[in-house]
Amino acid sequence: MFPRPIQDQSLLRQRLYKIALPISLIVWLLPMIAIVATAGRSLSDINYGNYWGVPTEWAFVANFTAVFDSSPILIYLMNSFIITVPAIIGALVLSTLAGAGLALYKFKFRFFIFALFIAGNFVPFQILMMPVRQLTLDLGIYDTYWGVILFQIAFQTGFCTFFMRNFIAELPFELVESARSEGVSEWKILIHVIVPLLRPALAALAVLQFTFIWNDFFWPLILIQSDELRPVTLGLTTLKGQFISSFNLLAAGSLIAALPPVMMFFAMQRHFIAGLTLGASKG
């Protein structure tokens, strides 16, 4: 089987592995290390170009306090929650319904419809910028929470449907047939039989979607103009003018913005891994 365990490799490969692993880990973590180090530096260190050396003084508390005192970052964080939570719920509900329909029922053009969901994931969002902006203007939802929420649901549902359809297709179909033979309605089969089995998949998708939507910068930039509606990713850019040389405060603000997705991952870690590794052990 491939890959072979490292302890079964030759001595030379084991040594190369032990050298390459920490180097790869440091390279991968280098941007995060730089941001954390910058968030703890004083402004004088930044102005003197001391980006990688030992800080003359640690200023974590002062920098994080300054971000909260000098910017409306709490409003930006709240706006991100207002946009992200409904968008996740909408995408999961629609993708569960669509995935169940594609996995459990046989009808004409089923594969074609499924292929459309897959193909939609490969359309670059940037080329849709102008039509989407004009559509939100025509619908009267430009520069509102709903404008971003609805289009986040629309663009995320394709990937979620692909994920849910494949997950539901792997479930034992005998459960559905048994419920049908007992006279249970299709809706109750979905709610009481299928959905409880989808908990790992829903948890995995919820974590992924929370990260995607929370960190999205593009659609809020296109669809939101008012400062009081900006999510935290877009709100951080407004600090650039205010703290044009205070990269330590920008780094501290970025770490604050990154905390919710990290906390979401650790809260859902067990279900997230179970959902992503389902079927990995099947021959």
C-alpha positions in Angstrom: 0.0 0.0 0.0 1.1 3.6 -0.6 2.2 5.6 1.3 4.4 3.3 3.3 5.0 4.2 7.0 8.1 6.3 7.5 9.5 3.7 9.9 9.5 1.2 7.0 11.6 3.5 4.8 15.3 3.5 4.4 17.5 5.2 7.0 18.4 8.0 4.5 14.7 8.7 3.8 13.9 8.8 7.5 16.6 11.4 8.1 15.4 13.5 5.1 11.9 13.3 6.4 12.9 14.4 9.9 14.8 17.4 8.3 12.1 18.4 5.8 9.1 18.2 8.2 10.1 21.0 10.6 11.3 23.1 7.7 8.0 22.7 5.9 6.1 23.5 9.1 8.1 26.7 9.7 7.6 27.9 6.1 3.9 27.2 6.3 3.6 29.0 9.6 5.9 31.9 8.6 3.1 34.4 7.7 1.2 33.6 10.9 4.4 34.0 12.9 5.1 37.3 11.3 1.6 38.6 12.0 1.7 37.5 15.7 5.1 39.0 16.1 4.0 42.3 14.5 0.9 42.4 16.7 3.2 42.4 19.7 5.6 45.1 18.6 5.6 48.7 19.5 5.1 51.4 16.9 8.7 52.5 17.4 10.0 49.1 16.4 7.8 49.2 13.3 9.1 52.7 12.4 12.7 51.6 12.8 12.2 48.6 10.5 12.5 46.0 13.3 10.2 43.5 11.6 11.9 40.2 12.4 14.3 41.0 15.3 13.5 40.7 19.0 11.1 43.6 20.0 12.6 46.2 22.3 9.3 45.9 24.2 6.3 43.6 24.0 3.1 45.6 23.4 0.4 42.9 22.9 -2.0 44.4 25.5 -1.5 47.9 24.3 -2.0 47.1 20.7 -5.2 45.0 21.2 -6.6 47.6 23.5 -5.9 50.3 21.0 -7.7 48.4 18.3 -10.9 48.3 20.4 -10.5 51.9 21.6 -9.7 53.4 18.2 -12.0 51.5 15.8 -15.6 50.2 15.6 -14.2 46.6 15.3 -17.0 45.2 17.6 -19.6 46.6 15.1 -17.6 45.0 12.2 -17.5 41.6 14.1 -21.3 41.8 14.7 -21.9 42.6 11.1 -19.9 39.5 10.1 -22.1 37.3 12.4 -25.3 38.9 10.9 -24.1 38.0 7.4 -22.5 34.7 8.1 -25.0 32.8 10.3 -28.1 33.2 8.0 -26.0 32.5 4.9 -24.8 29.2 6.4 -28.3 28.2 7.5 -29.7 29.0 4.0 -26.9 27.2 2.2 -27.2 24.1 4.4 -31.0 23.9 4.1 -31.1 24.3 0.4 -28.2 21.9 -0.2 -29.7 19.2 2.0 -33.0 19.4 0.1 -31.2 19.4 -3.3 -28.8 16.7 -2.3 -31.6 14.4 -1.0 -33.5 14.9 -4.2 -30.5 14.1 -6.4 -29.5 11.1 -4.3 -32.8 9.4 -3.4 -35.0 10.0 -6.5 -34.5 8.9 -10.1 -35.8 11.3 -12.7 -34.9 12.7 -16.1 -31.9 15.0 -16.3 -30.9 14.1 -12.8 -27.2 13.8 -13.7 -27.4 16.9 -15.9 -28.8 18.9 -12.9 -26.1 17.5 -10.6 -23.5 18.4 -13.3 -24.8 22.0 -13.3 -24.2 22.2 -9.5 -20.7 21.0 -10.0 -20.0 23.2 -13.0 -21.2 26.3 -11.1 -18.3 25.9 -8.7 -15.8 26.5 -11.5 -17.3 29.8 -12.6 -15.0 32.7 -11.4 -17.0 35.0 -9.2 -15.1 38.0 -10.5 -16.7 37.8 -13.9 -20.1 38.0 -12.3 -19.3 41.2 -10.4 -21.1 43.7 -12.6 -24.3 41.6 -13.3 -24.6 40.8 -9.6 -24.2 44.4 -8.5 -26.7 45.6 -11.1 -29.2 42.9 -10.0 -29.0 43.9 -6.3 -29.6 47.5 -7.4 -32.7 46.5 -9.4 -34.0 44.4 -6.5 -33.4 47.2 -4.0 -31.1 45.2 -1.8 -27.8 46.9 -2.7 -25.9 48.1 0.4 -28.0 45.9 2.7 -27.2 42.8 4.8 -29.7 40.8 2.6 -27.9 41.6 -0.6 -24.7 39.9 0.7 -26.6 37.1 2.5 -28.6 36.0 -0.5 -25.7 35.9 -2.9 -23.5 34.1 -0.4 -26.3 31.5 -0.2 -26.5 31.3 -4.0 -22.8 30.9 -4.6 -22.1 28.5 -1.7 -25.1 26.2 -2.4 -23.4 24.6 -5.4 -20.5 23.2 -3.5 -22.7 22.2 -0.5 -25.1 20.3 -2.8 -22.2 18.4 -4.3 -21.0 17.5 -0.9 -24.4 16.5 0.5 -25.5 14.5 -2.5 -22.4 12.4 -2.3 -22.9 11.9 1.5 -26.5 11.0 1.2 -25.8 8.6 -1.7 -23.5 6.6 0.7 -26.3 6.2 3.3 -28.0 2.7 3.5 -31.0 3.1 1.2 -32.7 0.2 3.0 -33.7 2.7 5.8 -35.6 4.8 3.3 -37.3 1.7 1.7 -38.2 0.4 5.1 -39.8 3.7 6.1 -41.7 3.9 2.8 -43.1 0.4 3.3 -44.4 1.6 6.7 -46.3 4.4 5.0 -44.1 7.2 6.2 -44.3 10.3 4.1 -41.3 11.5 2.1 -41.0 14.7 4.1 -40.9 12.8 7.4 -38.4 10.4 6.0 -36.1 13.3 5.2 -36.6 15.0 8.6 -36.6 11.9 10.9 -34.4 9.4 9.0 -32.0 11.2 6.6 -31.2 14.5 8.5 -30.1 12.8 11.8 -27.6 10.7 9.8 -26.2 13.9 8.2 -24.9 15.3 11.4 -21.1 14.8 10.5 -21.6 16.2 7.0 -23.6 19.2 8.3 -21.0 19.9 10.9 -18.1 19.7 8.4 -20.0 21.9 5.9 -20.9 24.4 8.7 -17.2 24.8 9.6 -16.1 25.2 6.0 -18.9 27.6 5.1 -18.3 29.7 8.3 -14.6 30.0 7.2 -15.4 30.8 3.6 -18.2 33.4 4.3 -16.6 35.0 7.3 -13.3 35.5 5.5 -14.9 36.6 2.2 -13.7 40.1 1.2 -14.9 40.2 -2.4 -18.7 40.2 -2.2 -18.9 42.7 0.8 -16.6 45.0 -1.2 -18.9 44.9 -4.2 -22.3 44.9 -2.5 -21.8 47.0 0.7 -21.0 50.7 0.7 -22.0 52.0 4.2 -19.4 51.8 6.9 -21.9 50.7 9.5 -22.8 47.5 7.5 -19.2 46.4 6.7 -18.1 42.9 8.0 -14.8 42.7 9.8 -12.8 41.7 6.7 -13.9 44.9 4.9 -13.8 47.0 8.0 -10.1 46.2 8.6 -9.3 47.9 5.3 -10.8 51.1 6.6 -8.3 51.1 9.4 -5.5 51.3 6.8 -6.0 55.0 6.3 -6.4 55.7 10.0 -3.3 53.6 10.9 -1.3 54.2 7.8 2.0 53.3 9.5 0.6 51.3 12.5 1.0 47.8 11.1 1.1 46.5 14.6 -2.5 47.6 15.1 -3.6 46.1 11.7 -1.9 42.8 12.7 -3.7 42.8 16.0 -7.0 43.6 14.3 -6.4 40.7 11.9 -5.9 38.3 14.7 -9.1 39.4 16.4 -11.0 38.9 13.1 -9.5 35.4 12.8 -10.5 34.2 16.2 -14.2 33.2 15.5 -13.4 30.7 12.6 -10.6 29.2 14.8 -13.0 28.8 17.7 -15.7 27.4 15.4 -13.2 24.8 14.2 -12.2 23.6 17.7 -15.8 23.6 18.8 -16.8 21.3 15.9 -13.5 19.5 15.4 -14.8 16.0 16.2 -17.7 16.2 13.8 -15.7 18.1 11.2 -13.1 15.3 10.9 -15.7 12.6 11.0 -17.6 14.3 8.1 -14.5 14.8 5.9 -13.1 11.3 6.5 -16.4 9.4 5.9 -15.8 6.6 3.5 -12.0 7.0 3.6 -11.7 3.5 5.2 -13.9 1.8 2.6 -12.2 -0.4 0.1 
